[in-house]
């Protein structure tokens, strides 16, 4: 297998840039999860990945999909305006998020209070949170085990994952809606 020529010295500058842009697009298209900068640099060498991402985003303006920053990388995804059309045509919208209303509430509590133990969730909701519910969220990859709590018995804590960010279209946890605004609107659980 031949090594990938990342520098492309034989191409004129405009064609070289176009080739790097297409490589980044291909890698993002082929990946089901966000691709970190270091992985994109493997196909473009010493070129600015940020500039390539910016140009790709500009090229996709007005299209049904976009480049989105998620966590420490980027992903190609359908624009939110087309989510209903995708669900109607292919019934793919609920593959990851086939969750009960209470599951979503627990997931939100984990997102806002992470790392949090099951006891911490019990304090928020006033009832025991079942291992089955935690298992469902974990099985979908939306939460993971966090650091052990410093409390007696060192219980496990739970944190959200990169898949959580992808599923909810967030770049980072800083993009979560403001908790006070949610509570004022009667949506969030206090705690």
N, C-alpha and C positions, 0 to 999 in steps of 0.2 A: 504494500500500500504506500503510495507516494505521500510525502509530507505536504501539508497545505502551505502554499505560498501566501504568507500574510502580507508581505510588502508590495507585491505586484509591480515591480520596477519597470516592466516592459509595457505597461499601459499608460496612456496619457492621463494627467491628473483628474480630468473630469470622469473618464471611464473607470479609473481606479476608485474614486469616491463612490460611483454608482455600484461597482462590484462589492465594496465593503458594506454599503447600505443594504444591498440584496442579501448579503450573508447574514447580517444582523436580523433582517426580516425573516429569513429562512429559519434561523435558530429559534427566534421567538415563536414563530408559527409552529414549529415542531415540538415545542416544550409545553407540557401540561402545567408547569409551575413556573414562577418567576425565575428569570435567568440573571444571575449576578454579573456585575461589571467584569469581574475577572474572567468569567467564562466567555463573555462576548469578546474580550480582548484577545482570546486565543484564536479568533478567526480574522481579526483586523490588525493585529500588531500594535504599534505605538500610536495609532490614531485615537483621537478623542471619542470615546464611546458616547459621552454626553452629547457631542455635536451630531453624531450619527443618529442617536435616538431623537434629537430635536428635528432633524431633517426628515426622518421617517414619520414622526408624528405630524409634521406639516404636510407630507405627502398623503397621509391618510385622512386629512381634514375633509369632511363631507362624506366619508365612507361609513359603512355600517359597523366597522370595528376600529379600534384605537390601540395605541401603545399606552399602557398604564404602569406607573411606578407602583410596586408593591413590595413592602419591606425593603430589602437591600438590592432588589433587581427590577426587571421589567417583564411584562407579559402582554401578549396580544389578546384582546377580549372584545366581545360584542358591546357596542355602546348601549347604555341602559335604555335608551329610547326604543330599542329593538328587542328587548327581552320578551315582551308579550308575543311578538311574532315568532321568535325562536321556540318558545314553549308551545305555541299553538301548532306549529308545523312539525316539530320533531319531538315534542314532549321531553325535552332535555333539561328544562329549568329546575325541576324538582329533584334531580338525581342526588345532589348533595344536601339539599336543605329540606328533605321530607321530615320536618320536625313538628312536634306538637307545640302548642302555644306555650306551655309551661317550660318545655325544653329550651325554647328561645329566650324566655325570661331568665332561666338559669345561665344560659350562655352569655347573656348581656351582663348579668351579675359577675360572672367570671371575668369578662372583658374589662369591666370598670374597677374591679377590686383585686385583680391578680397581683401576686399569687395568693390564692385563697383556698382554705381547707373546706371539707364538707361541713365542719362545725361552723365555719364562717358563713357558708351559704345558709345553714339552718338558722343562724341569727338574723339573716336578711329576710328569709321567707317564713320564719316561724314554724317550720316543720322540717323533718328529716328529708334530705335529698338522697334518693335511692342510688345505689351502686349501678343499677340498670340504666338510669338516666345518664349518669356520668359515663357509663360504658357506651351508650348510643352516641354521645357527643365525641368521645374518644375514637370510636370506630369510624366516624365520618372524618376524622382528622382535624376537627375544629378546636379541640383542646388537647393538651399534653400534660404529663406530670411535670410539675415545677419542682423547685427546691423543697426539701423537707422543712416543715415548720419548726421553729425553735421551741415550741411548746412541749410539754411532757408527752412522751410517746412518739415525738417527731412525726406527726401525721404528714401524709402527702399533701402537697398543694397542687392546684390546677392553674394553668395558664392557657391563653389562646395561642393558636399557631398561625403560620403563614397561610394555610388553607382557609382559616377564618377570615383573614384580610382579603384574600381572593374572593371568597364567597360573598362578602359584603361590599366589595368594591372599594376597599380602603387601602391607602398607601401605607399607613401606619396607625397605631392606636391613637395618635394625636388627632386623627380624623373622625373619631367617634363623636357623635352628637354630645353637646354639653349636657351633663347630668342634671343640672338645675333647670335648664329649659325643658328637658324631658319630664321632670317631676312637676313643673308648673303646668305642663300640658296634660298631666295625669297619665303619662305613659310609663315613667320609670319607677322602679321600686326604691324606696329610700333606704339608706343604710350606710 
